[in-house]
Amino acid sequence: MPIVSSVVDEINDLPLKTVGNASVMVGDIGQAKDGGQLQTNIVRVDGQHSVYIPVLKQGGNSNTITIVDGVKKAVAHLLDIPSVLKTNVVFDQSAFVKLAVKNVINEGTIGFASRR
């Protein structure tokens, strides 16, 4: 059963942070939308029941490394999280991107050095 559109709109209107007298809303930095069916399976991380919230990069000028670094920083600074809860990034796609960039630089350096 899909989420009713007005509920999704309400999620977009949730405040994430207040700066001065202005609030930054979910809709200011992204867009909540009904992306599929309700999840009915159990999520565990290291054997513990967990909640999994995927953050997906959209096309355009988005940068995987910047997005992952921003999510990690935001998770590290969450407020009002009960002490019994642990927040963690369990899958980091930027590790693969960083490795690919490193390999391109290494191969470029080898190619440049072999031309001399």
Jmol script that loads the backbone (N, CA, C; Angstrom):
load data "model"
ATOM      1  N   MET A   1       0.844  -1.184   0.000  1.00  0.00           N
ATOM      2  CA  MET A   1       0.000   0.000   0.000  1.00  0.00           C
ATOM      3  C   MET A   1       0.885   1.242   0.000  1.00  0.00           C
ATOM      4  N   PRO A   2       0.814   2.081  -1.051  1.00  0.00           N
ATOM      5  CA  PRO A   2       1.670   3.252  -1.131  1.00  0.00           C
ATOM      6  C   PRO A   2       1.289   4.329  -0.112  1.00  0.00           C
ATOM      7  N   ILE A   3       2.279   5.132   0.216  1.00  0.00           N
ATOM      8  CA  ILE A   3       2.055   6.242   1.145  1.00  0.00           C
ATOM      9  C   ILE A   3       1.188   7.290   0.452  1.00  0.00           C
ATOM     10  N   VAL A   4       0.238   7.840   1.170  1.00  0.00           N
ATOM     11  CA  VAL A   4      -0.631   8.875   0.628  1.00  0.00           C
ATOM     12  C   VAL A   4       0.207  10.126   0.379  1.00  0.00           C
ATOM     13  N   SER A   5      -0.024  10.808  -0.737  1.00  0.00           N
ATOM     14  CA  SER A   5       0.772  11.965  -1.144  1.00  0.00           C
ATOM     15  C   SER A   5       0.888  13.023  -0.056  1.00  0.00           C
ATOM     16  N   SER A   6      -0.187  13.278   0.679  1.00  0.00           N
ATOM     17  CA  SER A   6      -0.137  14.318   1.708  1.00  0.00           C
ATOM     18  C   SER A   6       0.835  13.950   2.826  1.00  0.00           C
ATOM     19  N   VAL A   7       0.985  12.639   3.110  1.00  0.00           N
ATOM     20  CA  VAL A   7       1.948  12.207   4.126  1.00  0.00           C
ATOM     21  C   VAL A   7       3.366  12.491   3.643  1.00  0.00           C
ATOM     22  N   VAL A   8       3.655  12.230   2.379  1.00  0.00           N
ATOM     23  CA  VAL A   8       4.968  12.523   1.815  1.00  0.00           C
ATOM     24  C   VAL A   8       5.220  14.019   1.865  1.00  0.00           C
ATOM     25  N   ASP A   9       4.215  14.813   1.523  1.00  0.00           N
ATOM     26  CA  ASP A   9       4.356  16.271   1.603  1.00  0.00           C
ATOM     27  C   ASP A   9       4.664  16.713   3.027  1.00  0.00           C
ATOM     28  N   GLU A  10       4.071  16.056   4.006  1.00  0.00           N
ATOM     29  CA  GLU A  10       4.338  16.384   5.403  1.00  0.00           C
ATOM     30  C   GLU A  10       5.792  16.067   5.764  1.00  0.00           C
ATOM     31  N   ILE A  11       6.340  14.988   5.221  1.00  0.00           N
ATOM     32  CA  ILE A  11       7.747  14.653   5.471  1.00  0.00           C
ATOM     33  C   ILE A  11       8.639  15.738   4.888  1.00  0.00           C
ATOM     34  N   ASN A  12       8.327  16.219   3.695  1.00  0.00           N
ATOM     35  CA  ASN A  12       9.114  17.297   3.091  1.00  0.00           C
ATOM     36  C   ASN A  12       9.071  18.575   3.916  1.00  0.00           C
ATOM     37  N   ASP A  13       8.023  18.737   4.721  1.00  0.00           N
ATOM     38  CA  ASP A  13       7.873  19.936   5.547  1.00  0.00           C
ATOM     39  C   ASP A  13       8.459  19.781   6.944  1.00  0.00           C
ATOM     40  N   LEU A  14       9.109  18.646   7.251  1.00  0.00           N
ATOM     41  CA  LEU A  14       9.705  18.439   8.573  1.00  0.00           C
ATOM     42  C   LEU A  14      10.988  19.252   8.708  1.00  0.00           C
ATOM     43  N   PRO A  15      11.166  19.930   9.847  1.00  0.00           N
ATOM     44  CA  PRO A  15      12.410  20.691  10.057  1.00  0.00           C
ATOM     45  C   PRO A  15      13.563  19.753  10.415  1.00  0.00           C
ATOM     46  N   LEU A  16      14.723  20.008   9.840  1.00  0.00           N
ATOM     47  CA  LEU A  16      15.928  19.245  10.141  1.00  0.00           C
ATOM     48  C   LEU A  16      16.848  20.004  11.092  1.00  0.00           C
ATOM     49  N   LYS A  17      16.885  21.317  10.915  1.00  0.00           N
ATOM     50  CA  LYS A  17      17.808  22.152  11.684  1.00  0.00           C
ATOM     51  C   LYS A  17      17.258  23.565  11.719  1.00  0.00           C
ATOM     52  N   THR A  18      17.509  24.242  12.816  1.00  0.00           N
ATOM     53  CA  THR A  18      17.117  25.637  12.919  1.00  0.00           C
ATOM     54  C   THR A  18      18.375  26.490  12.992  1.00  0.00           C
ATOM     55  N   VAL A  19      18.455  27.465  12.114  1.00  0.00           N
ATOM     56  CA  VAL A  19      19.576  28.397  12.087  1.00  0.00           C
ATOM     57  C   VAL A  19      19.000  29.786  12.322  1.00  0.00           C
ATOM     58  N   GLY A  20      19.330  30.376  13.470  1.00  0.00           N
ATOM     59  CA  GLY A  20      18.725  31.657  13.827  1.00  0.00           C
ATOM     60  C   GLY A  20      17.241  31.461  14.024  1.00  0.00           C
ATOM     61  N   ASN A  21      16.442  32.178  13.264  1.00  0.00           N
ATOM     62  CA  ASN A  21      14.989  32.050  13.343  1.00  0.00           C
ATOM     63  C   ASN A  21      14.411  31.260  12.172  1.00  0.00           C
ATOM     64  N   ALA A  22      15.282  30.724  11.322  1.00  0.00           N
ATOM     65  CA  ALA A  22      14.818  29.995  10.142  1.00  0.00           C
ATOM     66  C   ALA A  22      15.096  28.506  10.301  1.00  0.00           C
ATOM     67  N   SER A  23      14.182  27.688   9.812  1.00  0.00           N
ATOM     68  CA  SER A  23      14.350  26.242   9.855  1.00  0.00           C
ATOM     69  C   SER A  23      14.705  25.714   8.473  1.00  0.00           C
ATOM     70  N   VAL A  24      15.591  24.735   8.438  1.00  0.00           N
ATOM     71  CA  VAL A  24      15.924  24.030   7.206  1.00  0.00           C
ATOM     72  C   VAL A  24      15.042  22.787   7.181  1.00  0.00           C
ATOM     73  N   MET A  25      14.240  22.675   6.139  1.00  0.00           N
ATOM     74  CA  MET A  25      13.277  21.589   6.028  1.00  0.00           C
ATOM     75  C   MET A  25      13.834  20.474   5.144  1.00  0.00           C
ATOM     76  N   VAL A  26      13.265  19.279   5.260  1.00  0.00           N
ATOM     77  CA  VAL A  26      13.656  18.151   4.412  1.00  0.00           C
ATOM     78  C   VAL A  26      13.571  18.569   2.949  1.00  0.00           C
ATOM     79  N   GLY A  27      12.500  19.246   2.574  1.00  0.00           N
ATOM     80  CA  GLY A  27      12.300  19.669   1.190  1.00  0.00           C
ATOM     81  C   GLY A  27      13.294  20.702   0.710  1.00  0.00           C
ATOM     82  N   ASP A  28      14.014  21.359   1.629  1.00  0.00           N
ATOM     83  CA  ASP A  28      15.029  22.330   1.233  1.00  0.00           C
ATOM     84  C   ASP A  28      16.305  21.654   0.740  1.00  0.00           C
ATOM     85  N   ILE A  29      16.564  20.429   1.195  1.00  0.00           N
ATOM     86  CA  ILE A  29      17.802  19.763   0.812  1.00  0.00           C
ATOM     87  C   ILE A  29      17.587  18.516  -0.045  1.00  0.00           C
ATOM     88  N   GLY A  30      16.362  18.075  -0.143  1.00  0.00           N
ATOM     89  CA  GLY A  30      16.061  16.875  -0.914  1.00  0.00           C
ATOM     90  C   GLY A  30      14.578  16.758  -1.128  1.00  0.00           C
ATOM     91  N   GLN A  31      14.127  15.560  -1.423  1.00  0.00           N
ATOM     92  CA  GLN A  31      12.713  15.353  -1.676  1.00  0.00           C
ATOM     93  C   GLN A  31      12.308  13.967  -1.183  1.00  0.00           C
ATOM     94  N   ALA A  32      11.367  13.935  -0.276  1.00  0.00           N
ATOM     95  CA  ALA A  32      10.795  12.656   0.153  1.00  0.00           C
ATOM     96  C   ALA A  32       9.711  12.285  -0.844  1.00  0.00           C
ATOM     97  N   LYS A  33       9.758  11.033  -1.284  1.00  0.00           N
ATOM     98  CA  LYS A  33       8.703  10.571  -2.187  1.00  0.00           C
ATOM     99  C   LYS A  33       8.475   9.089  -1.944  1.00  0.00           C
ATOM    100  N   ASP A  34       7.302   8.645  -2.302  1.00  0.00           N
ATOM    101  CA  ASP A  34       6.948   7.243  -2.147  1.00  0.00           C
ATOM    102  C   ASP A  34       7.662   6.485  -3.251  1.00  0.00           C
ATOM    103  N   GLY A  35       8.726   5.772  -2.867  1.00  0.00           N
ATOM    104  CA  GLY A  35       9.546   5.111  -3.852  1.00  0.00           C
ATOM    105  C   GLY A  35       9.277   3.628  -4.013  1.00  0.00           C
ATOM    106  N   GLY A  36       8.321   3.106  -3.320  1.00  0.00           N
ATOM    107  CA  GLY A  36       8.074   1.684  -3.469  1.00  0.00           C
ATOM    108  C   GLY A  36       7.139   1.166  -2.408  1.00  0.00           C
ATOM    109  N   GLN A  37       7.081  -0.138  -2.327  1.00  0.00           N
ATOM    110  CA  GLN A  37       6.201  -0.779  -1.368  1.00  0.00           C
ATOM    111  C   GLN A  37       6.787  -0.701   0.026  1.00  0.00           C
ATOM    112  N   LEU A  38       5.928  -0.913   1.005  1.00  0.00           N
ATOM    113  CA  LEU A  38       6.377  -0.942   2.386  1.00  0.00           C
ATOM    114  C   LEU A  38       7.329  -2.111   2.595  1.00  0.00           C
ATOM    115  N   GLN A  39       8.374  -1.864   3.361  1.00  0.00           N
ATOM    116  CA  GLN A  39       9.348  -2.912   3.652  1.00  0.00           C
ATOM    117  C   GLN A  39       8.800  -3.803   4.760  1.00  0.00           C
ATOM    118  N   THR A  40       8.840  -5.096   4.522  1.00  0.00           N
ATOM    119  CA  THR A  40       8.307  -6.020   5.518  1.00  0.00           C
ATOM    120  C   THR A  40       9.380  -6.963   6.055  1.00  0.00           C
ATOM    121  N   ASN A  41      10.615  -6.837   5.547  1.00  0.00           N
ATOM    122  CA  ASN A  41      11.667  -7.717   6.042  1.00  0.00           C
ATOM    123  C   ASN A  41      12.375  -7.089   7.251  1.00  0.00           C
ATOM    124  N   ILE A  42      13.200  -7.869   7.905  1.00  0.00           N
ATOM    125  CA  ILE A  42      13.924  -7.414   9.090  1.00  0.00           C
ATOM    126  C   ILE A  42      15.324  -6.980   8.665  1.00  0.00           C
ATOM    127  N   VAL A  43      15.761  -5.854   9.204  1.00  0.00           N
ATOM    128  CA  VAL A  43      17.104  -5.357   8.931  1.00  0.00           C
ATOM    129  C   VAL A  43      17.937  -5.545  10.186  1.00  0.00           C
ATOM    130  N   ARG A  44      19.122  -6.122  10.006  1.00  0.00           N
ATOM    131  CA  ARG A  44      20.053  -6.282  11.123  1.00  0.00           C
ATOM    132  C   ARG A  44      21.423  -5.789  10.699  1.00  0.00           C
ATOM    133  N   VAL A  45      22.086  -5.108  11.610  1.00  0.00           N
ATOM    134  CA  VAL A  45      23.472  -4.700  11.421  1.00  0.00           C
ATOM    135  C   VAL A  45      24.248  -5.280  12.587  1.00  0.00           C
ATOM    136  N   ASP A  46      25.244  -6.097  12.301  1.00  0.00           N
ATOM    137  CA  ASP A  46      26.015  -6.797  13.330  1.00  0.00           C
ATOM    138  C   ASP A  46      25.102  -7.565  14.280  1.00  0.00           C
ATOM    139  N   GLY A  47      24.049  -8.171  13.730  1.00  0.00           N
ATOM    140  CA  GLY A  47      23.140  -8.990  14.523  1.00  0.00           C
ATOM    141  C   GLY A  47      22.086  -8.219  15.303  1.00  0.00           C
ATOM    142  N   GLN A  48      22.127  -6.910  15.263  1.00  0.00           N
ATOM    143  CA  GLN A  48      21.174  -6.077  16.006  1.00  0.00           C
ATOM    144  C   GLN A  48      20.058  -5.609  15.077  1.00  0.00           C
ATOM    145  N   HIS A  49      18.818  -5.619  15.586  1.00  0.00           N
ATOM    146  CA  HIS A  49      17.701  -5.052  14.815  1.00  0.00           C
ATOM    147  C   HIS A  49      18.040  -3.607  14.492  1.00  0.00           C
ATOM    148  N   SER A  50      17.769  -3.212  13.277  1.00  0.00           N
ATOM    149  CA  SER A  50      18.176  -1.887  12.828  1.00  0.00           C
ATOM    150  C   SER A  50      17.112  -1.268  11.938  1.00  0.00           C
ATOM    151  N   VAL A  51      17.285   0.001  11.678  1.00  0.00           N
ATOM    152  CA  VAL A  51      16.492   0.728  10.699  1.00  0.00           C
ATOM    153  C   VAL A  51      17.474   1.149   9.615  1.00  0.00           C
ATOM    154  N   TYR A  52      17.158   0.823   8.383  1.00  0.00           N
ATOM    155  CA  TYR A  52      18.029   1.124   7.251  1.00  0.00           C
ATOM    156  C   TYR A  52      17.386   2.224   6.435  1.00  0.00           C
ATOM    157  N   ILE A  53      18.079   3.328   6.292  1.00  0.00           N
ATOM    158  CA  ILE A  53      17.563   4.451   5.511  1.00  0.00           C
ATOM    159  C   ILE A  53      18.546   4.721   4.377  1.00  0.00           C
ATOM    160  N   PRO A  54      18.239   4.251   3.171  1.00  0.00           N
ATOM    161  CA  PRO A  54      19.167   4.500   2.063  1.00  0.00           C
ATOM    162  C   PRO A  54      19.090   5.955   1.610  1.00  0.00           C
ATOM    163  N   VAL A  55      20.232   6.531   1.304  1.00  0.00           N
ATOM    164  CA  VAL A  55      20.317   7.865   0.725  1.00  0.00           C
ATOM    165  C   VAL A  55      20.855   7.666  -0.677  1.00  0.00           C
ATOM    166  N   LEU A  56      20.059   8.006  -1.673  1.00  0.00           N
ATOM    167  CA  LEU A  56      20.421   7.769  -3.061  1.00  0.00           C
ATOM    168  C   LEU A  56      20.760   9.073  -3.749  1.00  0.00           C
ATOM    169  N   LYS A  57      21.872   9.078  -4.452  1.00  0.00           N
ATOM    170  CA  LYS A  57      22.315  10.252  -5.198  1.00  0.00           C
ATOM    171  C   LYS A  57      21.511  10.350  -6.489  1.00  0.00           C
ATOM    172  N   GLN A  58      21.052  11.538  -6.805  1.00  0.00           N
ATOM    173  CA  GLN A  58      20.360  11.775  -8.059  1.00  0.00           C
ATOM    174  C   GLN A  58      21.357  12.292  -9.075  1.00  0.00           C
ATOM    175  N   GLY A  59      20.992  12.317 -10.337  1.00  0.00           N
ATOM    176  CA  GLY A  59      21.878  12.786 -11.405  1.00  0.00           C
ATOM    177  C   GLY A  59      22.186  14.262 -11.294  1.00  0.00           C
ATOM    178  N   GLY A  60      22.577  14.846 -12.365  1.00  0.00           N
ATOM    179  CA  GLY A  60      22.906  16.264 -12.372  1.00  0.00           C
ATOM    180  C   GLY A  60      24.332  16.496 -11.919  1.00  0.00           C
ATOM    181  N   ASN A  61      24.530  17.543 -11.158  1.00  0.00           N
ATOM    182  CA  ASN A  61      25.865  17.920 -10.722  1.00  0.00           C
ATOM    183  C   ASN A  61      26.204  17.362  -9.345  1.00  0.00           C
ATOM    184  N   SER A  62      25.519  16.311  -8.906  1.00  0.00           N
ATOM    185  CA  SER A  62      25.788  15.759  -7.584  1.00  0.00           C
ATOM    186  C   SER A  62      27.101  14.994  -7.595  1.00  0.00           C
ATOM    187  N   ASN A  63      27.776  15.004  -6.442  1.00  0.00           N
ATOM    188  CA  ASN A  63      29.089  14.401  -6.296  1.00  0.00           C
ATOM    189  C   ASN A  63      29.010  13.355  -5.191  1.00  0.00           C
ATOM    190  N   THR A  64      29.302  12.108  -5.519  1.00  0.00           N
ATOM    191  CA  THR A  64      29.175  11.013  -4.562  1.00  0.00           C
ATOM    192  C   THR A  64      29.991  11.267  -3.302  1.00  0.00           C
ATOM    193  N   ILE A  65      31.233  11.674  -3.453  1.00  0.00           N
ATOM    194  CA  ILE A  65      32.108  11.879  -2.295  1.00  0.00           C
ATOM    195  C   ILE A  65      31.566  12.990  -1.402  1.00  0.00           C
ATOM    196  N   THR A  66      31.128  14.096  -1.986  1.00  0.00           N
ATOM    197  CA  THR A  66      30.572  15.205  -1.214  1.00  0.00           C
ATOM    198  C   THR A  66      29.302  14.788  -0.485  1.00  0.00           C
ATOM    199  N   ILE A  67      28.450  14.029  -1.156  1.00  0.00           N
ATOM    200  CA  ILE A  67      27.195  13.594  -0.544  1.00  0.00           C
ATOM    201  C   ILE A  67      27.473  12.663   0.627  1.00  0.00           C
ATOM    202  N   VAL A  68      28.347  11.672   0.438  1.00  0.00           N
ATOM    203  CA  VAL A  68      28.650  10.727   1.520  1.00  0.00           C
ATOM    204  C   VAL A  68      29.305  11.450   2.694  1.00  0.00           C
ATOM    205  N   ASP A  69      30.244  12.354   2.411  1.00  0.00           N
ATOM    206  CA  ASP A  69      30.876  13.123   3.493  1.00  0.00           C
ATOM    207  C   ASP A  69      29.840  13.949   4.254  1.00  0.00           C
ATOM    208  N   GLY A  70      28.879  14.544   3.522  1.00  0.00           N
ATOM    209  CA  GLY A  70      27.818  15.323   4.168  1.00  0.00           C
ATOM    210  C   GLY A  70      26.910  14.467   5.028  1.00  0.00           C
ATOM    211  N   VAL A  71      26.554  13.282   4.537  1.00  0.00           N
ATOM    212  CA  VAL A  71      25.705  12.371   5.315  1.00  0.00           C
ATOM    213  C   VAL A  71      26.439  11.926   6.579  1.00  0.00           C
ATOM    214  N   LYS A  72      27.719  11.573   6.450  1.00  0.00           N
ATOM    215  CA  LYS A  72      28.503  11.155   7.621  1.00  0.00           C
ATOM    216  C   LYS A  72      28.585  12.278   8.654  1.00  0.00           C
ATOM    217  N   LYS A  73      28.791  13.501   8.185  1.00  0.00           N
ATOM    218  CA  LYS A  73      28.863  14.649   9.102  1.00  0.00           C
ATOM    219  C   LYS A  73      27.512  14.868   9.780  1.00  0.00           C
ATOM    220  N   ALA A  74      26.433  14.759   9.018  1.00  0.00           N
ATOM    221  CA  ALA A  74      25.098  14.947   9.594  1.00  0.00           C
ATOM    222  C   ALA A  74      24.775  13.866  10.614  1.00  0.00           C
ATOM    223  N   VAL A  75      25.125  12.622  10.304  1.00  0.00           N
ATOM    224  CA  VAL A  75      24.866  11.514  11.236  1.00  0.00           C
ATOM    225  C   VAL A  75      25.656  11.703  12.523  1.00  0.00           C
ATOM    226  N   ALA A  76      26.897  12.202  12.398  1.00  0.00           N
ATOM    227  CA  ALA A  76      27.743  12.404  13.579  1.00  0.00           C
ATOM    228  C   ALA A  76      27.218  13.518  14.488  1.00  0.00           C
ATOM    229  N   HIS A  77      26.418  14.425  13.936  1.00  0.00           N
ATOM    230  CA  HIS A  77      25.939  15.572  14.714  1.00  0.00           C
ATOM    231  C   HIS A  77      24.430  15.550  14.957  1.00  0.00           C
ATOM    232  N   LEU A  78      23.809  14.373  14.889  1.00  0.00           N
ATOM    233  CA  LEU A  78      22.382  14.283  15.162  1.00  0.00           C
ATOM    234  C   LEU A  78      22.099  14.642  16.613  1.00  0.00           C
ATOM    235  N   LEU A  79      21.038  15.363  16.824  1.00  0.00           N
ATOM    236  CA  LEU A  79      20.635  15.758  18.171  1.00  0.00           C
ATOM    237  C   LEU A  79      19.421  14.944  18.602  1.00  0.00           C
ATOM    238  N   ASP A  80      19.197  14.886  19.875  1.00  0.00           N
ATOM    239  CA  ASP A  80      18.011  14.246  20.435  1.00  0.00           C
ATOM    240  C   ASP A  80      17.916  12.765  20.106  1.00  0.00           C
ATOM    241  N   ILE A  81      19.054  12.111  19.944  1.00  0.00           N
ATOM    242  CA  ILE A  81      19.070  10.669  19.723  1.00  0.00           C
ATOM    243  C   ILE A  81      19.256  10.003  21.088  1.00  0.00           C
ATOM    244  N   PRO A  82      18.356   9.117  21.470  1.00  0.00           N
ATOM    245  CA  PRO A  82      18.522   8.440  22.761  1.00  0.00           C
ATOM    246  C   PRO A  82      19.879   7.728  22.829  1.00  0.00           C
ATOM    247  N   SER A  83      20.481   7.713  24.004  1.00  0.00           N
ATOM    248  CA  SER A  83      21.820   7.141  24.154  1.00  0.00           C
ATOM    249  C   SER A  83      21.869   5.648  23.835  1.00  0.00           C
ATOM    250  N   VAL A  84      20.732   4.968  23.886  1.00  0.00           N
ATOM    251  CA  VAL A  84      20.718   3.533  23.581  1.00  0.00           C
ATOM    252  C   VAL A  84      20.750   3.264  22.075  1.00  0.00           C
ATOM    253  N   LEU A  85      20.558   4.285  21.263  1.00  0.00           N
ATOM    254  CA  LEU A  85      20.577   4.115  19.819  1.00  0.00           C
ATOM    255  C   LEU A  85      21.951   4.468  19.264  1.00  0.00           C
ATOM    256  N   LYS A  86      22.377   3.717  18.272  1.00  0.00           N
ATOM    257  CA  LYS A  86      23.656   3.946  17.622  1.00  0.00           C
ATOM    258  C   LYS A  86      23.390   4.296  16.165  1.00  0.00           C
ATOM    259  N   THR A  87      23.985   5.378  15.692  1.00  0.00           N
ATOM    260  CA  THR A  87      23.846   5.746  14.287  1.00  0.00           C
ATOM    261  C   THR A  87      25.146   5.421  13.575  1.00  0.00           C
ATOM    262  N   ASN A  88      25.019   4.962  12.329  1.00  0.00           N
ATOM    263  CA  ASN A  88      26.199   4.547  11.602  1.00  0.00           C
ATOM    264  C   ASN A  88      25.906   4.508  10.111  1.00  0.00           C
ATOM    265  N   VAL A  89      26.915   4.796   9.313  1.00  0.00           N
ATOM    266  CA  VAL A  89      26.825   4.626   7.876  1.00  0.00           C
ATOM    267  C   VAL A  89      27.364   3.226   7.589  1.00  0.00           C
ATOM    268  N   VAL A  90      26.508   2.339   7.062  1.00  0.00           N
ATOM    269  CA  VAL A  90      26.919   0.942   6.889  1.00  0.00           C
ATOM    270  C   VAL A  90      27.362   0.623   5.460  1.00  0.00           C
ATOM    271  N   PHE A  91      27.075   1.468   4.505  1.00  0.00           N
ATOM    272  CA  PHE A  91      27.536   1.256   3.137  1.00  0.00           C
ATOM    273  C   PHE A  91      27.965   2.589   2.571  1.00  0.00           C
ATOM    274  N   ASP A  92      29.196   2.664   2.091  1.00  0.00           N
ATOM    275  CA  ASP A  92      29.779   3.922   1.632  1.00  0.00           C
ATOM    276  C   ASP A  92      30.255   3.759   0.189  1.00  0.00           C
ATOM    277  N   GLN A  93      29.448   4.204  -0.754  1.00  0.00           N
ATOM    278  CA  GLN A  93      29.790   4.091  -2.174  1.00  0.00           C
ATOM    279  C   GLN A  93      30.989   4.960  -2.533  1.00  0.00           C
ATOM    280  N   SER A  94      31.284   5.986  -1.738  1.00  0.00           N
ATOM    281  CA  SER A  94      32.394   6.880  -2.075  1.00  0.00           C
ATOM    282  C   SER A  94      33.739   6.176  -1.981  1.00  0.00           C
ATOM    283  N   ALA A  95      33.844   5.082  -1.212  1.00  0.00           N
ATOM    284  CA  ALA A  95      35.109   4.340  -1.130  1.00  0.00           C
ATOM    285  C   ALA A  95      35.498   3.813  -2.510  1.00  0.00           C
ATOM    286  N   PHE A  96      34.532   3.346  -3.279  1.00  0.00           N
ATOM    287  CA  PHE A  96      34.793   2.837  -4.620  1.00  0.00           C
ATOM    288  C   PHE A  96      35.161   3.983  -5.566  1.00  0.00           C
ATOM    289  N   VAL A  97      34.500   5.124  -5.418  1.00  0.00           N
ATOM    290  CA  VAL A  97      34.791   6.284  -6.260  1.00  0.00           C
ATOM    291  C   VAL A  97      36.203   6.794  -5.956  1.00  0.00           C
ATOM    292  N   LYS A  98      36.551   6.891  -4.667  1.00  0.00           N
ATOM    293  CA  LYS A  98      37.898   7.349  -4.286  1.00  0.00           C
ATOM    294  C   LYS A  98      38.970   6.416  -4.834  1.00  0.00           C
ATOM    295  N   LEU A  99      38.727   5.105  -4.769  1.00  0.00           N
ATOM    296  CA  LEU A  99      39.682   4.129  -5.296  1.00  0.00           C
ATOM    297  C   LEU A  99      39.827   4.278  -6.814  1.00  0.00           C
ATOM    298  N   ALA A 100      38.715   4.505  -7.497  1.00  0.00           N
ATOM    299  CA  ALA A 100      38.761   4.681  -8.959  1.00  0.00           C
ATOM    300  C   ALA A 100      39.553   5.935  -9.325  1.00  0.00           C
ATOM    301  N   VAL A 101      39.346   7.024  -8.595  1.00  0.00           N
ATOM    302  CA  VAL A 101      40.091   8.265  -8.851  1.00  0.00           C
ATOM    303  C   VAL A 101      41.577   8.048  -8.590  1.00  0.00           C
ATOM    304  N   LYS A 102      41.892   7.369  -7.501  1.00  0.00           N
ATOM    305  CA  LYS A 102      43.296   7.076  -7.166  1.00  0.00           C
ATOM    306  C   LYS A 102      43.947   6.249  -8.276  1.00  0.00           C
ATOM    307  N   ASN A 103      43.236   5.234  -8.783  1.00  0.00           N
ATOM    308  CA  ASN A 103      43.771   4.397  -9.853  1.00  0.00           C
ATOM    309  C   ASN A 103      43.992   5.184 -11.138  1.00  0.00           C
ATOM    310  N   VAL A 104      43.077   6.094 -11.467  1.00  0.00           N
ATOM    311  CA  VAL A 104      43.244   6.925 -12.665  1.00  0.00           C
ATOM    312  C   VAL A 104      44.475   7.814 -12.515  1.00  0.00           C
ATOM    313  N   ILE A 105      44.666   8.394 -11.332  1.00  0.00           N
ATOM    314  CA  ILE A 105      45.845   9.246 -11.086  1.00  0.00           C
ATOM    315  C   ILE A 105      47.123   8.416 -11.194  1.00  0.00           C
ATOM    316  N   ASN A 106      47.114   7.218 -10.575  1.00  0.00           N
ATOM    317  CA  ASN A 106      48.302   6.354 -10.643  1.00  0.00           C
ATOM    318  C   ASN A 106      48.633   5.983 -12.083  1.00  0.00           C
ATOM    319  N   GLU A 107      47.630   5.553 -12.838  1.00  0.00           N
ATOM    320  CA  GLU A 107      47.868   5.154 -14.225  1.00  0.00           C
ATOM    321  C   GLU A 107      48.299   6.343 -15.078  1.00  0.00           C
ATOM    322  N   GLY A 108      47.722   7.502 -14.821  1.00  0.00           N
ATOM    323  CA  GLY A 108      48.121   8.716 -15.544  1.00  0.00           C
ATOM    324  C   GLY A 108      49.566   9.087 -15.253  1.00  0.00           C
ATOM    325  N   THR A 109      49.964   8.938 -13.994  1.00  0.00           N
ATOM    326  CA  THR A 109      51.346   9.230 -13.603  1.00  0.00           C
ATOM    327  C   THR A 109      52.309   8.261 -14.281  1.00  0.00           C
ATOM    328  N   ILE A 110      51.964   6.982 -14.302  1.00  0.00           N
ATOM    329  CA  ILE A 110      52.793   5.973 -14.957  1.00  0.00           C
ATOM    330  C   ILE A 110      52.896   6.285 -16.454  1.00  0.00           C
ATOM    331  N   GLY A 111      51.768   6.612 -17.071  1.00  0.00           N
ATOM    332  CA  GLY A 111      51.765   6.951 -18.498  1.00  0.00           C
ATOM    333  C   GLY A 111      52.582   8.177 -18.786  1.00  0.00           C
ATOM    334  N   PHE A 112      52.479   9.179 -17.952  1.00  0.00           N
ATOM    335  CA  PHE A 112      53.237  10.422 -18.143  1.00  0.00           C
ATOM    336  C   PHE A 112      54.734  10.164 -17.976  1.00  0.00           C
ATOM    337  N   ALA A 113      55.076   9.386 -16.942  1.00  0.00           N
ATOM    338  CA  ALA A 113      56.497   9.101 -16.672  1.00  0.00           C
ATOM    339  C   ALA A 113      57.120   8.241 -17.759  1.00  0.00           C
ATOM    340  N   SER A 114      56.349   7.331 -18.364  1.00  0.00           N
ATOM    341  CA  SER A 114      56.903   6.443 -19.391  1.00  0.00           C
ATOM    342  C   SER A 114      57.108   7.157 -20.719  1.00  0.00           C
ATOM    343  N   ARG A 115      56.491   8.305 -20.904  1.00  0.00           N
ATOM    344  CA  ARG A 115      56.658   9.080 -22.148  1.00  0.00           C
ATOM    345  C   ARG A 115      57.947   9.845 -22.147  1.00  0.00           C
ATOM    346  N   ARG A 116      58.590  10.023 -21.014  1.00  0.00           N
ATOM    347  CA  ARG A 116      59.824  10.823 -20.933  1.00  0.00           C
ATOM    348  C   ARG A 116      61.019  10.030 -21.206  1.00  0.00           C
TER     349      ARG A 116
END
end "model"
wireframe off; spacefill off
backbone 0.3
color backbone group
